[in-house]
Amino acid sequence: MGKFEHDAREMLRLVGGKENIAALSHCVTRMRFTLVDPNVADVPAIEALKATKGSFTQAGQFQVIIGNEVGDFYDEFVAVSGITGVSKDEAKAIAAKQGNPLQRLMGSIAEVFAPLIPAIITGGLILGFRNVLGDMPYFGPDGTATLASMSVFWNGVNHFLWLIGEAVFHLGIPVGICWSVTRKMGGTEMLGIIMGLTLVSAQLLNAYAVAGATAETWEQYSWNFGFAQVHMVGYQAQVIPAILAAITFNYLERIFKRITPSIVQMIVVPFCSILLGVMAAHFVLGPIGWTLGTGVSAIVNAGITGPAKVLFGAIFGGVYAPLVITGLHHMTNAIDLQLIADFGGTMLWPMIALSNIAQGSAVLGMIVLQRGDENAEQVNIPACISCYLGVTEPAIFGVNLKYMFPFYSAMIGSAIAGCLSCAMGCTANAIGVGGIPGILAMQPQSMLRYALCMLIVLVVPFLLTFTIGKRRGIDRDAQATAAAAKLAK
């Protein structure tokens, strides 16, 4: 009998058997089930299994936390169940069909932005390093110079790094979105990339120069068709125009595939779909998307910077973690990117990074309370580390929601820090760098203020969790569990 064979058989029974599993996959630490009827699963009994560290449901998937040995558990589960696993993308696609319309919409947004996250994180770090090199006047004899101004080498590095930063945020976002949407919709991915490139071509007037354009500028940057003129506008860093353009292109490609004889599809479909798609993007969808995106960012920016900004910060800081539970947090990526494009920075992302840290600090309180309990430590310690690096799901679902009071403690700390962050105008140049490293994404003038906010989410959730847990006897329970484990050995 394998190490996990007994628990694998029990889990199969407790989730409702083979016939109740629509799809099965696993990630680094979790088994991911897409269940035909989620209500059949006996969650308390599943969590009581020796191999299980917790469970949660998100985006239509029932996820069971196993830990670092999840690969071995998965292999034994497949062996005892006879179920052939699918890829994570396939499992997500099956699960997405089971949610309500809002959940499906948020799931679609998540799937579009998920492949872009590594690039966004890289771009955020690059801009963070450029902050240190070129925008922090804290060096030199009088403490007013930047590293780039003092050194030819660091000035060269600063200029070189912009090659990557520009590629990610100015050019890569629209192109990446068009590719990702096309990939999700099953279209021709290379044509999706071409669609994105037509939005950021060097032939177009850069989006950042549109506000200062004059009549003479538009004479140079216009397509003159005789009966009409169309401004040649670039959509660098724009999110909504790219989404609208990509969706339209993919529907056009589907239509032409359906109506074109197979013998000439290779010529007609790509030519007609990309030509009409680009025309729609620049003549109609681009201006509409630009207006929508500007409107959304203006509304959010008014909340962040307006008279009620302190209240906005407290509310957003407090409710961001619950948004993660519902999956609605995925929409903030698009809003953040639009804020950066329109205002040169975002005050939303700092609060998101602070919320990540707060959840990690609550788990840190549980680590102290449950020290000695090996089963708890296997979940708590990795969850805390991942939170401090910007990934909150293991902490939220594996620890904090299990006991609830750590989750509320983190929300309180995050609300206080969010309130202070908005009051002090903490602004990030980029997104993607979450948790403690998020300070690198802050604008130089915001770094010290943000550090104060970080101190709040490091201390307040930890103290609240530790104090409440102490009163509830969490530490005594952990000591009893540890002592029982020693006796069993």
matplotlib code that plots the C-alpha trace (Angstrom):
import matplotlib.pyplot as plt

x = [0.0, 1.3, 1.8, -1.4, -3.5, -5.8, -6.5, -6.8, -9.5, -11.3, -11.1, -12.6, -15.5, -16.0, -16.1, -18.9, -17.1, -15.7, -19.1, -19.1, -15.7, -16.0, -12.3, -9.2, -5.8, -3.3, -1.0, 2.0, 0.2, -3.4, -5.7, -8.2, -11.6, -14.3, -17.3, -20.6, -22.5, -20.3, -22.9, -22.2, -18.7, -18.3, -15.9, -15.5, -14.6, -12.2, -10.4, -10.1, -8.0, -4.4, -3.0, -5.3, -4.3, -7.5, -9.9, -11.7, -13.8, -12.9, -13.9, -16.0, -13.1, -13.0, -9.4, -7.9, -4.6, -2.1, 1.2, 4.5, 3.7, 0.6, 2.3, 2.6, -1.0, -2.3, -0.6, -2.1, -5.5, -5.4, -4.4, -7.2, -9.9, -9.1, -9.6, -7.4, -6.4, -6.6, -4.5, -5.2, -6.4, -8.9, -10.1, -10.6, -12.5, -14.9, -15.3, -16.0, -19.1, -20.6, -20.5, -23.0, -22.7, -20.6, -18.3, -17.9, -17.1, -14.5, -13.1, -12.7, -10.9, -8.6, -7.8, -6.9, -4.6, -3.1, -0.6, 0.5, 1.4, 5.1, 5.7, 3.9, 5.8, 9.1, 8.1, 7.2, 10.6, 12.3, 10.5, 11.2, 15.0, 14.7, 13.0, 16.1, 18.5, 17.0, 14.3, 15.6, 17.5, 19.1, 22.7, 25.8, 27.6, 24.5, 22.0, 20.1, 21.6, 20.4, 22.7, 22.1, 23.2, 26.4, 27.6, 27.9, 27.5, 24.3, 22.9, 23.5, 21.9, 18.9, 18.5, 19.0, 16.3, 13.7, 14.0, 12.3, 10.0, 8.6, 8.3, 6.1, 3.8, 3.7, 3.8, 3.4, 0.1, -2.0, -0.2, -0.3, -4.1, -4.8, -2.8, -4.3, -7.9, -7.3, -5.8, -8.8, -11.3, -9.5, -8.4, -5.2, -2.7, -0.3, -3.0, -4.0, -0.4, -0.6, -3.8, -2.1, 0.9, -1.3, -2.5, 1.0, 2.8, 5.5, 3.5, 0.8, 0.8, 1.9, -1.0, 1.0, 1.2, -2.5, -3.3, -0.9, -1.6, -2.3, -3.9, -0.5, 0.1, -3.1, -2.2, 0.8, -1.0, -4.2, -5.3, -6.9, -9.4, -10.6, -14.2, -13.0, -10.0, -9.2, -6.7, -3.8, -3.9, -1.7, -3.1, 0.0, -0.7, -4.5, -6.5, -10.1, -9.4, -7.1, -9.8, -12.5, -10.3, -9.2, -12.8, -14.0, -11.2, -11.9, -15.6, -14.8, -12.4, -15.1, -17.6, -15.3, -14.3, -18.0, -18.9, -15.7, -15.2, -12.4, -10.4, -9.7, -9.9, -6.2, -6.3, -9.7, -10.1, -6.9, -6.9, -10.5, -10.6, -7.4, -8.2, -11.7, -10.6, -7.9, -10.4, -12.9, -10.3, -9.0, -12.2, -14.7, -13.6, -10.4, -12.1, -15.0, -12.6, -10.4, -13.5, -14.7, -11.2, -10.7, -14.1, -13.5, -10.1, -11.5, -14.2, -11.8, -9.2, -11.9, -12.6, -8.9, -8.0, -11.4, -12.8, -13.8, -10.4, -9.8, -13.1, -12.4, -9.1, -10.5, -13.3, -11.1, -8.3, -10.8, -12.8, -10.0, -9.4, -13.1, -13.0, -10.2, -12.6, -15.2, -12.7, -13.8, -10.3, -9.2, -10.9, -8.5, -5.6, -7.4, -8.3, -4.7, -3.2, -5.7, -4.9, -1.2, -1.9, -4.1, -2.4, 1.1, 0.6, -2.0, -3.0, -5.0, -2.1, -0.4, -3.6, -3.7, 0.0, -0.8, -3.8, -1.4, 1.0, -1.8, -3.1, 0.5, 0.9, -2.3, -0.8, 2.4, 0.3, -1.0, 2.5, 3.5, 0.3, 0.6, 4.3, 5.1, 2.0, 3.7, 0.5, -0.3, 3.2, 3.2, 0.4, 1.1, 4.8, 4.5, 1.3, 2.9, 5.9, 3.8, 1.6, 4.6, 5.6, 2.2, 0.2, -2.6, -4.8, -2.9, -3.1, -6.7, -8.2, -5.7, -5.4, -7.3, -10.8, -10.5, -10.4, -12.0, -10.6, -7.2, -9.0, -10.9, -7.7, -6.0, -9.0, -8.8, -5.1, -5.5, -8.4, -6.2, -3.3, -5.5, -6.9, -3.5, -2.2, -4.9, -4.5, -0.8, -1.2, 0.9, 1.3, 2.8, 4.5, 3.7, 1.7, 2.6, 5.1, 2.9, 3.6, 6.7, 8.6, 5.8, 7.7, 9.9, 7.0, 6.2, 7.1, 10.2, 8.3, 5.8, 8.4, 8.8, 5.0, 4.4, 6.9, 4.8, 1.7, 3.7, 4.6, 0.9, 0.0, 3.0, 2.1, -1.7, -2.9, -0.2, -1.1, -4.8, -4.5, -2.1, -4.2, -7.6, -6.0, -4.5, -7.8, -9.4, -6.7, -5.3, -1.8, -3.0, -4.7, -1.5, 0.6, -1.8, -1.6, 2.2, 2.3, -0.1, 2.0, 5.2, 3.5, 2.2, 5.8]
y = [0.0, 3.4, 6.2, 8.0, 5.1, 5.0, 8.7, 8.7, 6.1, 7.9, 11.2, 9.6, 8.3, 11.6, 13.8, 11.6, 9.0, 8.9, 9.8, 13.2, 14.3, 16.3, 17.2, 16.6, 18.4, 19.6, 22.6, 23.0, 22.3, 21.5, 18.9, 20.7, 19.0, 20.2, 18.4, 17.6, 18.4, 20.2, 19.7, 15.9, 16.4, 15.8, 18.8, 18.3, 14.6, 15.5, 18.1, 15.5, 13.2, 12.9, 14.0, 17.0, 20.5, 22.3, 23.0, 25.8, 26.4, 29.1, 29.8, 26.6, 24.3, 22.4, 22.6, 20.4, 21.5, 18.6, 20.3, 19.7, 16.0, 16.7, 15.2, 11.8, 12.1, 12.9, 9.9, 7.6, 9.2, 8.7, 5.1, 4.2, 6.2, 5.4, 9.0, 10.6, 14.1, 17.1, 20.2, 23.2, 25.2, 22.5, 22.1, 25.8, 25.9, 23.1, 24.8, 28.2, 26.8, 26.1, 29.6, 32.4, 35.0, 37.3, 34.5, 33.5, 37.1, 37.4, 34.0, 35.2, 38.4, 36.3, 33.9, 36.9, 38.5, 35.4, 34.7, 38.3, 38.3, 37.2, 40.0, 42.5, 41.4, 41.8, 45.2, 46.3, 45.2, 47.0, 50.2, 49.8, 49.6, 52.6, 54.4, 53.8, 54.7, 57.8, 59.2, 59.0, 62.1, 60.8, 60.4, 62.5, 64.8, 66.9, 64.0, 65.6, 63.6, 60.4, 57.5, 58.0, 61.6, 60.7, 57.8, 57.2, 53.5, 53.7, 56.3, 53.8, 51.0, 53.3, 54.0, 50.4, 49.1, 51.4, 49.1, 46.4, 48.7, 50.2, 46.8, 45.6, 48.5, 50.7, 48.0, 44.6, 45.2, 45.8, 43.1, 40.6, 41.2, 40.7, 37.5, 36.2, 37.0, 35.2, 32.2, 32.0, 32.3, 29.7, 32.0, 32.3, 33.5, 35.0, 37.1, 38.2, 39.4, 41.3, 42.8, 44.1, 45.4, 47.5, 49.3, 50.3, 50.8, 53.5, 55.0, 56.1, 59.1, 57.8, 57.7, 59.8, 62.6, 62.8, 65.2, 67.8, 67.3, 70.4, 70.8, 70.6, 67.3, 65.8, 66.8, 64.6, 61.8, 61.2, 58.8, 60.9, 58.9, 62.0, 61.8, 61.4, 61.7, 59.4, 60.3, 57.8, 57.2, 54.7, 52.8, 52.3, 50.9, 50.9, 47.9, 48.3, 49.2, 46.1, 43.8, 45.2, 44.9, 41.4, 40.2, 41.8, 40.2, 36.8, 37.0, 38.1, 35.2, 32.8, 34.3, 34.1, 30.5, 29.5, 31.2, 30.6, 27.5, 25.4, 25.5, 29.3, 29.6, 30.0, 33.1, 34.7, 34.1, 35.7, 38.6, 39.6, 39.1, 41.1, 43.8, 44.4, 43.9, 46.6, 49.0, 48.4, 48.9, 52.3, 53.7, 52.7, 50.5, 52.4, 55.7, 54.0, 51.9, 55.0, 56.9, 53.9, 53.3, 57.0, 57.2, 54.2, 55.4, 58.9, 57.6, 55.4, 58.2, 60.5, 58.1, 57.7, 61.4, 63.1, 64.4, 60.9, 59.3, 58.3, 56.5, 54.9, 53.7, 52.2, 50.4, 49.1, 48.1, 46.2, 44.5, 43.5, 40.2, 39.2, 40.2, 37.5, 34.9, 35.8, 36.2, 39.8, 41.0, 40.1, 43.3, 45.5, 44.6, 46.3, 49.3, 49.7, 49.5, 52.2, 54.4, 54.2, 55.0, 58.0, 59.4, 58.1, 55.9, 54.0, 54.5, 51.2, 48.8, 49.9, 49.0, 45.6, 44.9, 46.0, 43.6, 40.8, 41.6, 41.9, 38.3, 37.1, 38.8, 37.1, 33.8, 34.8, 35.1, 31.6, 30.3, 31.6, 30.3, 26.9, 26.4, 22.7, 21.5, 19.9, 19.6, 23.3, 24.4, 22.6, 24.9, 28.0, 28.6, 28.3, 30.3, 33.2, 33.3, 33.3, 36.1, 38.2, 37.7, 38.7, 35.4, 35.3, 32.3, 29.6, 31.9, 33.0, 29.6, 27.3, 29.2, 32.4, 31.4, 28.2, 30.1, 33.3, 35.6, 35.9, 36.8, 39.6, 40.7, 41.1, 43.0, 45.5, 46.0, 46.4, 48.9, 51.1, 50.9, 51.6, 54.6, 56.0, 55.1, 57.1, 60.0, 60.2, 59.6, 56.5, 55.9, 53.0, 53.4, 49.8, 46.7, 43.1, 43.4, 42.5, 41.9, 43.2, 43.6, 45.9, 48.9, 48.7, 49.6, 52.8, 56.2, 57.5, 60.2, 57.5, 55.0, 56.3, 56.8, 53.3, 51.9, 53.3, 51.6, 48.4, 48.6, 48.8, 45.7, 43.8, 44.6, 45.1, 41.8, 39.9, 41.4, 41.0, 37.4, 36.5, 38.2, 36.7, 33.3, 33.3, 34.0, 31.2, 28.7, 28.1, 27.9, 25.3, 23.2, 23.3, 22.2, 19.4, 18.3, 18.4, 16.4, 13.8, 13.5, 12.9, 10.2, 8.5, 8.3]
z = [0.0, -0.9, 1.6, 0.6, -0.8, 2.2, 2.3, -1.5, -1.4, 1.4, -0.4, -3.5, -1.5, 0.4, -2.8, -4.1, -6.0, -9.6, -11.1, -9.2, -10.5, -13.8, -13.9, -11.8, -11.7, -9.1, -8.6, -6.3, -3.1, -3.9, -5.4, -7.7, -8.2, -10.5, -9.0, -10.8, -7.6, -5.0, -2.3, -2.3, -0.9, 2.8, 3.5, 7.3, 6.8, 3.9, 6.1, 8.9, 6.7, 7.8, 4.4, 4.2, 5.5, 4.6, 1.7, -0.1, -3.2, -5.7, -9.3, -9.4, -8.2, -4.9, -3.8, -1.1, 0.4, 0.6, 0.7, -1.0, -1.5, -3.6, -6.7, -4.9, -3.5, -7.0, -8.5, -5.9, -6.3, -10.0, -9.5, -7.0, -8.9, -12.5, -13.4, -16.0, -14.9, -17.2, -17.4, -15.1, -18.0, -19.0, -15.5, -15.1, -18.4, -17.2, -13.8, -15.3, -17.0, -13.6, -12.1, -12.3, -15.0, -12.7, -11.7, -15.3, -16.3, -13.5, -14.5, -18.1, -16.9, -14.8, -17.6, -19.9, -17.4, -15.8, -18.6, -18.4, -14.7, -15.1, -17.5, -15.3, -12.3, -14.2, -15.5, -12.0, -10.6, -13.5, -12.8, -9.1, -9.8, -12.0, -9.1, -7.0, -9.7, -11.3, -9.0, -5.5, -4.6, -1.4, -2.5, -2.9, -0.3, 0.3, 0.0, -3.0, -6.0, -7.6, -8.4, -12.1, -11.9, -10.0, -12.1, -15.9, -15.3, -13.3, -15.7, -18.5, -16.5, -15.9, -19.6, -20.5, -18.0, -19.7, -22.8, -20.7, -18.8, -22.0, -23.6, -20.7, -19.9, -23.0, -25.7, -24.1, -22.3, -25.5, -27.5, -24.6, -24.1, -27.8, -27.8, -24.5, -25.6, -28.9, -27.1, -24.8, -27.7, -29.8, -32.6, -34.5, -31.9, -34.3, -35.8, -32.3, -31.8, -35.1, -33.9, -30.8, -32.7, -34.9, -31.7, -30.7, -34.0, -34.2, -37.2, -34.8, -32.5, -29.1, -26.6, -24.1, -26.8, -27.6, -24.9, -26.2, -29.9, -32.0, -35.4, -37.0, -35.2, -36.5, -40.1, -39.8, -37.8, -39.8, -42.5, -45.3, -47.3, -49.2, -47.9, -44.3, -42.1, -39.1, -36.4, -36.2, -32.5, -30.6, -27.7, -25.7, -22.1, -22.9, -21.7, -22.8, -26.4, -26.7, -25.2, -27.5, -30.6, -29.8, -29.1, -32.4, -34.4, -33.0, -33.8, -37.3, -37.7, -36.6, -39.0, -42.0, -41.1, -41.1, -44.4, -46.4, -48.5, -47.0, -50.3, -49.9, -46.1, -45.7, -47.8, -47.1, -43.4, -42.0, -44.6, -44.1, -40.3, -39.6, -42.1, -40.8, -37.2, -37.5, -39.2, -36.4, -33.8, -35.1, -36.6, -33.9, -31.0, -30.1, -29.4, -27.5, -25.5, -24.7, -23.5, -21.3, -19.9, -19.1, -17.5, -15.2, -14.1, -13.5, -11.3, -9.3, -9.1, -7.8, -5.0, -4.2, -4.3, -3.5, -0.2, 0.9, 0.0, 3.6, 3.7, 0.3, 1.5, 4.6, 2.7, -0.1, 2.2, 4.3, 1.6, -0.8, 0.9, 0.7, -3.0, -3.4, -2.1, -4.7, -7.5, -8.1, -7.3, -10.9, -12.2, -10.3, -12.7, -15.6, -13.4, -12.1, -15.6, -16.8, -13.8, -14.6, -18.3, -17.4, -14.3, -14.4, -11.3, -9.2, -5.6, -5.8, -6.0, -2.8, -0.9, -2.6, -1.6, 2.0, 2.1, 1.0, 3.8, 6.4, 5.6, 6.0, 9.3, 10.6, 9.6, 11.4, 14.5, 14.0, 13.5, 16.9, 18.5, 16.9, 17.2, 17.8, 15.9, 12.8, 10.8, 11.3, 10.6, 7.2, 6.1, 8.1, 7.3, 3.4, 3.5, 5.4, 3.1, -0.1, 1.4, 2.1, -1.5, -2.8, -3.1, -0.6, -1.5, 0.6, 3.6, 3.2, 2.4, 4.2, 7.5, 8.1, 6.9, 8.8, 12.1, 10.8, 13.5, 11.7, 8.6, 10.4, 12.1, 8.7, 7.3, 10.2, 9.8, 6.0, 6.5, 8.8, 6.4, 3.4, 5.1, 5.8, 2.3, 0.7, 3.1, 2.4, -1.4, -1.6, -5.4, -7.4, -10.8, -11.7, -10.5, -10.2, -7.3, -4.3, -0.6, 1.0, -2.3, -3.4, -1.9, -5.0, -7.2, -5.2, -6.6, -4.7, -2.8, -1.6, -0.3, 3.3, 3.6, 2.3, 4.7, 7.6, 6.1, 5.9, 9.5, 10.4, 8.4, 9.8, 13.4, 13.8, 12.3, 14.1, 17.5, 17.0, 15.9, 18.7, 21.3, 20.2, 19.6, 23.1, 24.6, 22.6, 23.7, 20.2, 21.7, 24.4, 21.7, 19.6, 22.6, 23.4, 19.7, 19.7, 23.0, 21.6, 18.4, 20.5, 22.5, 19.3, 18.1]

ax = plt.figure().add_subplot(projection="3d")
ax.plot(x, y, z, "-o")
ax.set_aspect("equal")
plt.show()
